[in-house]
Every structure is written in C-alpha cells, then in structure tokens.
C-alpha cells in the first residue's frame, strides 16, 4: 500500500513538472515573438529617425533660408558700400 502511494505521488510530481515545463516553454516563445516584434518596430523607428534628420538638414540649408528670406520677407543682401562695420 505504501509503495502504491509513493508511486502515485511520484507520478503526480512528474505530471505537474511536465505541465510546468510546457507552460514555461510557451511563455518563453511568446516573449520571444514579442521581442522580435519590438525589434522590428525599433528598426522602423531608426529608419524614420534617419529620414527626419535628412529632412531637417535639407530644411536648414543656407540656400533655402536665403531663398525664403528674399521671397517671403523681401530681404536683400545690402550692397558692400552700404555696410558699416562697428568696432567693439
């Protein structure tokens, strides 16, 4: 009788242990899929960041700013003979 009881306890322990292994493998795979998804999202954001940096550098070029100043603000470069240098 005691041998049967020990066998049942051991069998139940093995079964519970197997369920635990299956659960932890499932969680591990689920987390790995989530990690891959987040890495793909990070890569997309890196590409977007590079595109935005390029766009920002384009918007801030001297030629573009000079063009906007002359077209929208009617600014001009003064003739050299009208420039006065102020010494500190």
C-alpha positions in Angstrom: 0.0 0.0 0.0 2.8 2.4 0.9 4.6 1.6 -2.4 1.5 2.4 -4.4 1.0 5.7 -2.6 4.7 6.7 -3.2 4.3 5.7 -6.9 1.2 7.9 -7.2 2.9 10.9 -5.5 5.9 10.5 -7.8 3.7 10.1 -10.9 1.7 13.2 -9.9 5.0 15.1 -9.3 6.3 14.1 -12.8 3.0 15.2 -14.4 3.0 18.6 -12.6 6.6 19.1 -13.5 5.8 18.3 -17.2 3.0 20.8 -17.2 5.4 23.4 -15.7 7.9 22.8 -18.5 5.2 23.1 -21.2 4.0 26.4 -19.6 7.5 27.9 -19.3 8.3 26.9 -23.0 5.1 28.5 -24.1 5.8 31.7 -22.2 9.4 31.8 -23.5 8.1 31.5 -27.1 5.5 34.2 -26.5 8.1 36.6 -25.1 10.5 35.8 -28.0 7.8 36.7 -30.5 7.1 39.9 -28.6 10.9 40.7 -28.6 11.1 40.2 -32.3 8.1 42.5 -32.9 9.7 45.2 -30.7 13.0 44.9 -32.5 11.2 45.3 -35.9 9.4 48.4 -34.5 12.8 49.8 -33.3 14.3 49.2 -36.8 11.4 51.0 -38.4 11.8 53.9 -36.0 15.6 54.1 -36.7 14.8 54.4 -40.4 12.2 57.1 -39.7 14.7 58.9 -37.5 17.3 58.9 -40.3 14.7 60.2 -42.7 13.7 63.0 -40.4 17.3 64.0 -39.8 17.9 64.2 -43.5 14.7 66.2 -43.9 15.8 68.6 -41.1 19.2 69.2 -42.7 17.5 69.9 -46.0 15.2 72.5 -44.5 18.0 74.3 -42.8 20.4 74.7 -45.7 21.7 78.2 -46.2 20.4 78.4 -49.8 16.9 77.6 -48.7 16.9 80.1 -45.8 18.3 82.8 -48.2 15.6 82.0 -50.7 12.8 82.2 -48.1 14.2 85.5 -46.7 14.2 87.1 -50.2 10.8 85.7 -51.3 8.7 85.9 -48.2 10.3 88.7 -46.3 11.6 90.8 -49.2 15.1 90.8 -47.7 18.1 91.5 -49.8 21.8 91.4 -49.3 23.0 95.0 -48.9 25.5 96.4 -51.3 29.0 96.4 -49.9 29.3 100.2 -49.9 26.3 100.5 -47.5 27.7 98.1 -44.9 29.2 99.8 -41.8 31.5 97.8 -39.6 31.2 98.6 -35.9 34.3 98.0 -33.9 33.9 96.9 -30.3 
